[in-house]
Structure formats: C-alpha cells, structure tokens
Amino acid sequence: MVRRLIVSIGIILIMFGVTTINSHAQTRTSEAVETLRYYFDLLLSGNLESAKGLWTQPIVERSSRFGIEYEGIPFKMDCNSPIVRNLTLMRDYLYQPAKSVEQISGSNYYRLEFSAVVKGNKVTYPYYAYYDGTYFWLTYPQEYYCQDWPIIETKYFRIHYDPDISKDFLHPMVLEAADTFIEDIADSLNISNSDLKNIADKKIEYFYCKSDSVVEVITGKKVKGVFDLPTNDIISAFFPHYHEIVHLLVNIKLHPLPLYTEPLMSEGIAVHLGGRWGKATPTLYYLGAFLIDEKIVEIDSILTMRRFQKQATADMAYPASGLFTAYLLDRLGYDRYFELYRTLSNPVYDSVLFMKAPRVKTILYETVGEKSWGDLMKSFNNFIKPYASVDAAFAPGGISNGREIINDDNLKIKQNKHWIAVTITGNGTDFPTGNIMFDKEEKLQNIRSLLFEEQYEGKQQFPGFRYGLRFDGNEAGLYDYATNQLIAKYIWGITPSDSYKDDKTKTISFKFKKELSNGVVPWKGEYTLLPN
C-alpha cells in the first residue's frame, strides 16, 4: 500500500495542535494523524477502495459480513462518523484531522479526536488507530478493549465476554435460548435461508461487558447495549440482549436500506420482537398501555425523531412505540409494515430529523386505511385496552374454573386450558412475600443466574429452577432465570384492583397465561417457595 511520507514531524505537530507526551510519542502521534489525514483525502477524492485499505482487516471483513448496505452512505465501515454521513458538508472542515491524540495505556492503539465547528454547531468524533510496528491502521475501540477477552461460540454467536464475568453465567440453556431466538425472529421476519446460513457460518460478534460503564468506555454511550452499525457487532452489558439482536436482523432482512428511520418504527419493531433491557414484550406492553391510557405518553409525542428523542430520555417512548408496532402489524402484516418502514426512512439524516408530524400522521392513517388520524387513534386505543385489563397476559385475580394443582398450607394454584392462577395468604398481619420457583432443569444445576444473583444480592445459591413468580402486596411478576428476563408483571400502583389483594385476609391473587412459561406449570412437590 502506498502511504504518504511524513516530511516534517515538527511542522505537522504545530499545524495540527496535537497533544503529545515525549519525542518518541511525537513521532507515532504524527504518523497517526497523517494516516487520518490521508484517509480523509481518499474519501474526498472518491477513492473508496484505497480508503478501505487503511482499515484493519477484521473491521473490513466484519463490516461486509452480512451483506448490509446503507443507501446514500458510500462507506459503511465508517457510517457512524458525521464525516462519512455528510461528506459534502464536512469536506471544508477536514483540514485539521485531529484536535488531540491519545496513546491508550501505553499500547499500540491510539485515540484521535476530530473536532470542528460546523455552521455554528460543534461536531466531534473519535477515531481509533492501531500501529503494527510499521504502519497505522484505522480500527474500532472493541479491537483494543476486548482483544484478550475469552470467547465462546454458539451456532450463531461468537461471544467475547469480559473476564470479570463468570463463565458460569454463559451456561448451555442461555446460549441455546439466544440461538433459538435468532431462528424464531428469522422465521417471523421471513429472512432467507441463505441469510440465516450466512449468520451461522460467519457468526454475530457479541461483546458481553460486565457493566454499562464498560459499554460506555467502548462505545462512548452510557447505555446497556448497542448494535454497532459499521461493524455489525453487538456490544452490551446484558446477554442475550434481544432488542439489539432484532436491530441487526431487521437490517439483514431489509438490506439495502436507508440508514435513517423514524424511531417510532425502528425502535418499535425491536421492542415488539425483542423487548428491552431484560424486560420482555408483555411487561413493556402492560406499561405502555398504562402510559398511553394515563396520557403520560401519546403517540403524537413520539411520531417524529425529534419528539421521540425527547421522550426516550425517560425511557417512556419505547413501550408505546412497541405497542404501536403491534397494532400496525395486526392491521398490515409484516410485508406492508416494512413497506411503511421504508417510507418513513431516508438516506439523508435531515430528511428524517425534520420530517413533520402532520406528514407522518397522513402516511400512517392512509397506509392503515383509516380516514383520519383521529380514526386511527380510536382504532389503536381499542386495540391496546386488553393489555392493561383483566384480559392482560399477567393480571390480578383468579379463574372461575380449573383444576387445583397445588394446595399447600397458604398457597393454592389452579390451572385451566389457558391460565395458571395463584392465591396465597399471609400471616394475618402482613401480605405474603416470596418467590414460587418452578420448572427445575437439569441444565440449570450447578450454574449461576445473573438475574437471581441480582435479586438476592448473592446471598442465596441459585436452586436451578427456570421460572420464578415473585410477589408481595404491591406487585407480582414472572421471571425467567435462564435468560435473565422479566417476562410479565402486574403492579397494583399502576392498575389498582380489588381482585389482587384482600386487606382483611391478607391474601393476594394473580394469574398468567400458560404461554408465558412455555406451557410449563408449577406442580405439587416440584416447586420451591423462597422468601424475597
């Protein structure tokens, strides 16, 4: 590869205002900056093949791994960069490639920060470079921070896990669940067999971090996890992070696709199919129905990117967008839904950012087949009523008919074709609290559950049951300790019901649909009752 020679290190250092530590570091710093300058020149000249040649080979391969392309973005492996996203605008601001350069912890990796004031707005973006002893190569931060992490492979994943995370958390059942999720969602999205085989052959690179602070160090974002657009990597403090996996699978399904989509659609489908941050879809829909019913969040308030971003800071936009996606899919089906998804997408960021709410409303109600936005909202509000009522998948009260399967002291459990109902009485002065654990699995013996250890603060050994029904006088929920998911929940403070608790007898009653526990039922002698 032809690389530009550095004529004068001193001149370059003065010109670029680079932060350095010593003379040896100055030389390396200069070379790093010159590599970035050369990269920008290649982008501006349209020499994308040569620009690609400045990146490390793993990044080049991963970027193209699943065939995803973004319309209007000439260079996918750097598509997060504001420079690549709007090269025409940024071309006049690239004369100073890096405001500062930092050698990371004495390694051969360097962080270069681009910074410029563009039309009155400060634009910053970090680039990372690796020195191989001869040349600098552009790369991504996970290549440095995760380079020595242990690896576990499954059918569809290559999991790089933080050494501070016990391998016991990555037990066979959670790995199988992640692979099964890929196949289930691929079936729902009608992803081609060739694409599914490609995922199996090449693997999804998953970087499993010990905390969201580690995610922030790697990605620069204080979040639980991200789907990294340039590399197709998933970087998360949670496994399996179904929400981010859905983002990847949707992009595989739709490629090529515009880079920008109204979050109502892109986040809505990820919530609908993957929940969010360890909360499964039924839990989020129960919360979303409450937020909408109480007018804490309205669909009008999350229609556009700017409106969604305001609501997203408090995490209230996601349950509502997921519910709205469920409604759209009910009315349209997947094929027409994704036609709508593309309609509300664009290769140009400003076209999505500044899309007006009236235009989005018109597109939505005309696509669904309603006469007006008001008619669409009436239809939607009728659709969501069951999600926060006695017909919800997890609800207060019992069932009028059914067979009793447990009658132990103060605990009674009944079942019928669709429901499991629990009634439990306290000690006469307080409401009962506890965790009914059921479905003992051989694969869960002698392993650790991250969710269980968080709930019990490491003070009790995980007993090897997949499901738990945690309850007290204020709420009850179904948890999956194999996949670390809150499956569904009822909260008395959100939807008060006399059916849930009886103050005189200190009894609580709740029920849930069998499908939530995959049809598994707590049987007499095959469950355990733990204190909270």
C-alpha positions in Angstrom: 0.0 0.0 0.0 1.2 3.5 -0.9 1.4 5.7 2.2 2.3 9.4 2.4 5.7 10.1 3.8 5.9 12.5 6.8 8.1 15.3 5.6 8.4 17.2 8.8 7.2 15.9 12.2 7.6 19.3 13.8 5.6 21.2 11.2 2.8 18.6 11.4 2.7 18.8 15.2 2.4 22.6 15.1 -0.1 22.5 12.3 -2.4 20.0 13.9 -2.1 21.1 17.5 -1.6 17.5 18.6 -1.3 16.6 22.3 1.9 14.6 22.9 4.0 13.3 25.9 7.5 12.8 24.7 9.6 12.8 21.5 9.1 9.1 20.8 5.3 9.6 21.2 5.5 12.6 19.0 6.7 10.5 16.1 3.9 8.0 16.5 1.4 10.7 17.1 2.4 12.4 13.8 2.1 9.2 11.8 -1.4 8.5 13.3 -2.6 12.0 12.4 -1.1 11.7 8.9 -2.9 8.4 8.4 -6.2 10.0 9.3 -5.5 13.0 7.0 -4.7 10.6 4.1 -8.0 8.7 4.9 -10.0 11.9 4.6 -8.2 12.8 1.4 -9.2 9.5 -0.1 -12.8 9.9 1.0 -12.9 13.4 -0.6 -11.4 12.1 -3.9 -13.9 9.2 -4.0 -11.1 6.6 -3.8 -13.1 4.3 -1.5 -11.1 1.1 -2.3 -7.9 2.8 -1.1 -9.7 4.3 1.9 -10.9 0.8 2.8 -7.3 -0.4 2.6 -6.4 1.9 5.6 -8.6 -0.2 8.0 -7.6 -3.3 9.8 -8.7 -6.5 8.1 -11.0 -7.7 10.9 -13.0 -4.4 10.5 -13.2 -4.7 6.8 -14.4 -8.3 7.0 -17.0 -7.7 9.8 -18.4 -4.6 8.1 -19.4 -6.6 5.0 -20.1 -9.9 6.8 -23.9 -9.9 6.4 -24.3 -8.0 3.2 -25.9 -5.0 4.8 -25.6 -1.8 2.8 -27.0 1.7 3.6 -28.3 3.7 0.8 -26.6 7.0 0.3 -23.7 6.1 2.6 -20.6 5.5 0.5 -18.5 3.8 3.2 -20.4 1.5 5.6 -17.4 0.6 7.8 -17.3 4.3 9.0 -21.0 5.0 8.8 -21.2 6.3 12.4 -18.9 9.2 11.5 -20.5 12.6 10.9 -17.9 13.0 8.2 -19.0 10.0 6.2 -22.6 10.7 6.8 -22.4 14.1 5.3 -19.2 14.3 3.3 -20.4 17.2 1.1 -21.0 19.4 4.1 -17.9 18.3 6.0 -15.3 18.5 3.2 -14.4 22.1 4.1 -13.7 21.2 7.8 -11.2 18.3 7.4 -8.0 20.4 7.1 -7.3 19.6 10.8 -7.9 15.8 11.1 -7.4 15.6 14.9 -7.6 18.1 17.7 -6.0 15.6 20.1 -4.3 12.2 20.0 -4.0 9.9 23.0 -2.0 6.7 23.1 -4.2 4.3 25.0 -2.5 2.9 28.2 0.9 2.6 26.5 -0.4 0.2 23.9 -0.1 0.3 20.1 -3.6 1.8 20.0 -4.4 5.5 19.7 -7.5 7.6 20.0 -7.7 10.6 17.7 -10.5 13.1 18.2 -11.8 15.0 15.3 -13.5 18.3 16.3 -14.8 21.2 14.3 -17.4 23.9 14.5 -19.8 23.3 11.5 -22.3 26.0 10.8 -22.3 27.1 14.4 -22.5 23.5 15.8 -19.6 21.7 17.4 -19.0 18.3 15.7 -16.7 15.8 17.4 -16.0 12.2 16.6 -13.3 9.8 17.9 -11.2 7.7 15.5 -9.0 4.8 16.7 -5.8 3.6 15.1 -3.5 0.6 15.6 0.2 0.7 15.0 1.6 -2.7 13.7 5.2 -1.6 14.0 5.4 -0.2 10.5 2.1 1.4 9.6 -1.0 2.8 11.3 -4.4 1.2 10.5 -7.8 2.6 11.4 -9.9 0.4 13.6 -12.6 0.3 16.3 -12.3 0.5 20.1 -13.5 -3.0 20.8 -10.4 -4.3 19.0 -8.3 -2.8 21.8 -10.6 -3.1 24.9 -11.8 -6.6 24.1 -8.7 -8.1 22.4 -7.9 -10.5 25.3 -11.4 -11.5 26.3 -12.3 -15.2 26.4 -14.6 -16.4 23.6 -17.5 -18.9 23.5 -19.1 -19.8 20.2 -22.6 -21.0 19.5 -24.5 -21.8 16.3 -25.0 -18.1 15.6 -22.8 -16.1 18.0 -19.2 -15.6 18.8 -19.3 -14.2 22.3 -16.4 -12.2 23.6 -17.0 -12.0 27.4 -15.5 -9.6 29.9 -13.0 -11.6 32.1 -14.8 -10.1 35.1 -17.9 -12.0 34.1 -18.1 -15.6 35.3 -18.3 -18.2 32.5 -21.0 -19.8 34.7 -23.4 -17.1 33.5 -23.0 -18.3 29.9 -24.5 -21.7 30.6 -25.9 -24.0 27.9 -29.5 -23.0 28.4 -28.9 -19.3 27.9 -26.8 -20.0 24.8 -29.4 -22.2 23.4 -32.1 -19.6 24.0 -30.0 -17.0 22.1 -29.7 -19.3 19.1 -33.4 -20.2 19.2 -34.3 -16.5 19.3 -32.3 -16.0 16.1 -34.3 -18.7 14.3 -37.6 -17.6 15.7 -37.1 -14.0 14.6 -35.7 -15.0 11.3 -38.9 -17.0 10.8 -41.1 -14.1 11.8 -39.2 -11.7 9.5 -39.1 -14.2 6.7 -35.3 -13.9 6.5 -34.0 -16.1 3.7 -32.4 -19.5 4.4 -29.2 -18.2 2.7 -29.0 -15.2 5.0 -29.6 -17.4 8.1 -26.9 -19.8 6.9 -24.6 -16.9 6.5 -25.2 -15.8 10.1 -24.4 -19.4 11.2 -21.3 -19.6 9.1 -19.8 -16.2 10.0 -21.3 -15.5 13.4 -22.6 -12.4 15.2 -19.7 -10.9 17.2 -21.1 -10.2 20.6 -19.1 -8.3 23.2 -20.5 -9.1 26.6 -19.4 -6.4 29.1 -19.6 -6.6 32.9 -21.4 -3.2 33.2 -22.9 -0.3 31.2 -19.8 1.6 32.3 -17.7 -0.7 30.2 -20.1 -0.3 27.3 -19.6 3.5 27.7 -15.8 3.1 27.6 -16.0 1.1 24.4 -18.8 2.9 22.6 -18.8 6.4 24.2 -22.5 5.9 25.0 -24.0 5.4 28.5 -26.4 2.6 27.6 -26.9 -1.0 28.3 -26.0 -2.0 24.8 -25.8 -1.1 21.2 -25.9 -2.6 17.7 -22.8 -1.1 16.1 -23.8 -0.2 12.6 -20.3 -0.1 10.9 -19.1 -3.5 12.2 -22.4 -5.3 12.8 -21.2 -6.0 16.3 -23.4 -6.1 19.4 -21.8 -4.5 22.5 -23.8 -5.0 25.6 -23.8 -5.4 29.4 -26.6 -7.9 29.0 -26.9 -11.3 27.4 -28.9 -12.1 25.5 -29.8 -8.6 24.5 -32.7 -9.4 22.3 -33.6 -5.8 21.4 -30.2 -5.1 19.8 -30.2 -8.5 18.1 -33.5 -7.5 16.4 -32.0 -4.3 15.1 -29.3 -6.4 13.4 -31.8 -8.9 12.0 -34.1 -6.2 10.6 -31.2 -4.7 8.8 -30.2 -8.1 7.4 -33.9 -8.5 6.3 -34.1 -5.1 4.6 -30.7 -4.7 3.0 -30.0 -2.5 1.2 -31.9 0.1 3.3 -31.7 3.8 4.2 -29.6 4.5 7.3 -32.1 6.7 9.0 -35.6 5.6 10.1 -38.2 7.3 12.3 -37.6 5.7 15.8 -41.3 5.0 16.1 -40.7 2.3 13.6 -37.1 1.1 14.2 -37.4 1.1 18.0 -41.0 -0.1 17.8 -40.1 -3.3 15.9 -37.1 -4.0 18.2 -39.4 -3.7 21.3 -42.2 -5.8 19.7 -39.9 -8.7 18.9 -37.1 -8.3 21.5 -38.4 -6.3 24.5 -35.8 -4.1 26.0 -33.1 -4.4 28.7 -34.2 -7.7 30.1 -37.9 -6.8 30.1 -39.9 -9.0 27.7 -42.6 -7.7 25.4 -45.6 -8.5 27.7 -44.1 -6.4 30.5 -43.5 -3.4 28.3 -46.9 -3.6 26.7 -48.6 -3.6 30.1 -46.5 -0.5 31.0 -47.1 1.1 27.6 -50.9 0.7 27.8 -50.8 2.4 31.2 -48.6 5.3 30.0 -50.9 5.8 27.0 -54.2 5.4 28.9 -53.0 8.0 31.5 -51.8 10.3 28.7 -48.3 10.3 30.1 -47.1 9.3 26.6 -49.1 9.9 23.5 -48.3 8.5 20.0 -48.4 12.2 18.8 -45.5 12.9 21.2 -43.2 10.2 19.6 -44.2 10.4 16.0 -41.0 12.1 14.7 -37.3 11.6 15.5 -37.1 14.9 17.5 -40.2 14.1 19.5 -39.2 10.5 20.2 -35.7 11.6 21.4 -37.3 13.9 24.0 -39.4 11.1 25.4 -36.7 8.5 25.1 -34.6 10.2 27.8 -37.1 8.9 30.3 -37.4 5.5 28.6 -41.2 6.1 28.1 -41.2 6.2 24.4 -40.1 2.6 23.9 -43.1 0.7 25.4 -45.5 3.0 23.5 -43.6 2.5 20.2 -43.7 -1.2 20.7 -47.4 -1.3 21.3 -48.0 0.9 18.2 -45.9 -1.5 16.1 -48.0 -4.4 17.4 -51.1 -2.5 16.2 -49.6 -1.8 12.8 -48.6 -5.4 12.3 -52.1 -6.5 13.3 -53.5 -4.2 10.6 -50.9 -4.6 7.9 -48.9 -7.8 8.4 -45.1 -7.9 8.0 -44.8 -7.2 4.3 -46.8 -4.0 4.3 -45.4 -3.0 7.6 -41.9 -3.0 6.2 -43.1 -1.0 3.1 -44.2 1.6 5.7 -40.9 1.2 7.5 -39.1 2.2 4.2 -41.5 5.1 3.6 -40.5 6.5 7.0 -36.8 6.1 6.3 -34.4 8.2 4.2 -30.7 8.2 3.3 -30.4 11.8 4.4 -30.4 12.4 8.1 -32.1 15.8 8.0 -34.9 14.4 5.9 -35.9 12.2 8.8 -34.9 14.6 11.6 -37.1 17.4 10.2 -40.0 15.2 8.9 -43.1 17.0 10.1 -45.7 15.3 12.4 -48.7 16.0 10.1 -46.9 14.3 7.2 -46.1 11.2 9.3 -49.7 11.1 10.5 -51.0 11.2 7.0 -48.7 8.4 5.9 -49.8 6.3 8.8 -53.5 6.6 8.6 -53.6 6.3 4.8 -51.4 3.2 4.9 -53.6 1.6 7.6 -56.8 2.5 5.7 -58.4 5.0 8.1 -60.0 8.2 7.0 -58.2 10.4 9.5 -55.6 10.5 12.3 -58.4 10.6 14.8 -59.9 7.5 13.4 -56.6 5.8 13.6 -56.1 6.7 17.2 -59.6 5.4 18.1 -58.8 2.1 16.5 -55.4 2.0 18.3 -56.9 2.8 21.7 -59.4 0.0 21.3 -56.5 -2.4 20.3 -54.5 -1.7 23.5 -57.3 -2.0 26.0 -56.7 -5.6 26.8 -53.0 -5.0 27.7 -53.8 -3.3 31.0 -57.1 -5.1 31.9 -58.1 -8.4 33.4 -57.5 -9.8 30.0 -53.8 -9.0 30.1 -51.3 -11.9 29.9 -50.5 -11.3 33.6 -53.4 -9.9 35.6 -54.9 -9.7 39.1 -57.5 -12.1 40.3 -58.1 -15.8 39.8 -60.0 -18.1 37.4 -63.6 -19.3 38.0 -63.0 -22.8 36.7 -60.0 -25.0 36.6 -58.2 -27.8 38.3 -56.4 -27.3 41.5 -52.8 -28.5 41.1 -51.3 -27.2 44.4 -52.9 -26.8 47.8 -50.0 -26.4 50.3 -50.8 -24.5 53.5 -51.5 -20.9 52.4 -50.7 -21.5 48.7 -53.2 -22.6 46.2 -52.6 -22.8 42.4 -55.2 -23.7 39.8 -54.9 -24.2 36.0 -57.3 -24.4 33.0 -56.6 -24.6 29.3 -55.1 -21.1 29.1 -54.4 -19.8 32.6 -52.4 -20.5 35.8 -53.9 -18.8 38.9 -52.1 -18.3 42.2 -53.7 -17.4 45.6 -51.5 -17.0 48.6 -52.4 -15.8 52.1 -50.1 -14.0 54.6 -49.6 -14.5 58.3 -52.7 -12.5 59.3 -50.9 -9.2 59.8 -48.9 -8.7 56.6 -49.3 -9.6 52.9 -47.2 -12.6 51.8 -44.0 -12.1 50.0 -41.9 -14.7 48.3 -40.8 -16.4 45.1 -42.5 -19.5 43.8 -39.8 -21.2 41.7 -40.7 -24.0 39.3 -39.5 -25.9 36.2 -36.4 -27.5 37.6 -34.0 -28.0 34.7 -31.0 -30.4 34.7 -29.1 -27.9 32.5 -29.5 -25.3 35.3 -28.0 -27.3 38.0 -24.7 -26.0 39.4 -24.8 -22.9 37.3 -25.3 -19.3 38.1 -28.2 -17.0 37.2 -27.2 -13.3 36.9 -30.9 -12.2 37.4 -31.2 -14.4 40.5 -28.0 -13.1 42.0 -29.1 -9.5 41.4 -32.4 -10.1 43.1 -30.9 -12.0 46.1 -27.6 -9.9 46.2 -25.5 -13.1 46.1 -26.8 -14.3 49.5 -28.5 -17.4 48.2 -27.4 -20.1 45.8 -29.5 -20.4 42.7 -31.6 -23.6 43.1 -31.8 -24.5 39.4 -35.4 -23.6 38.6 -36.1 -21.8 35.3 -39.1 -19.7 36.3 -40.0 -17.7 39.4 -43.2 -15.9 40.5 -42.1 -13.1 42.8 -44.9 -11.4 44.7 -45.7 -9.0 47.5 -48.6 -6.7 48.4 -47.7 -4.3 45.7 -46.8 -6.4 42.6 -46.2 -9.8 41.1 -44.1 -10.9 38.2 -42.9 -13.9 36.2 -39.2 -14.2 35.7 -37.1 -16.4 33.5 -33.8 -17.1 35.4 -32.3 -19.0 32.4 -32.4 -15.9 30.1 -32.4 -13.2 32.8 -35.8 -11.8 31.6 -38.7 -10.3 33.3 -41.5 -12.0 31.3 -44.6 -10.2 32.6 -45.7 -8.2 35.6 -48.7 -6.7 37.4 -48.3 -3.6 39.6 -51.1 -2.6 41.9 -50.0 1.0 42.0 -50.3 1.3 38.2 -53.7 -0.5 37.8 -55.3 -0.9 41.2 -57.6 -3.8 41.5 -59.6 -5.3 44.4 -59.0 -8.7 42.7 -55.3 -8.6 43.6 -55.3 -8.2 47.3 -57.7 -8.6 50.2 -56.8 -6.4 53.2 -58.9 -8.4 55.6 -57.4 -11.8 54.9 -54.0 -10.5 53.7 -54.5 -12.6 50.6 -53.2 -11.8 47.1 -54.4 -13.4 43.8 -53.0 -13.2 40.3 -53.0 -15.2 37.1 -50.9 -15.5 33.9 -51.3 -17.2 30.6 -49.5 -20.5 30.2 -47.8 -19.4 27.0 -45.6 -17.0 29.1 -43.9 -20.0 30.7 -44.0 -22.1 27.5 -46.8 -24.2 28.9 -44.8 -25.2 32.0 -46.8 -25.5 35.2 -45.8 -25.5 38.9 -46.7 -28.9 40.2 -47.0 -30.1 43.8 -43.7 -31.4 45.0 -41.9 -29.8 42.0 -41.6 -26.2 43.1 -39.9 -24.3 45.9 -41.1 -21.2 47.8 -38.3 -18.8 48.6 -38.5 -15.6 50.6 -37.9 -12.4 48.7 
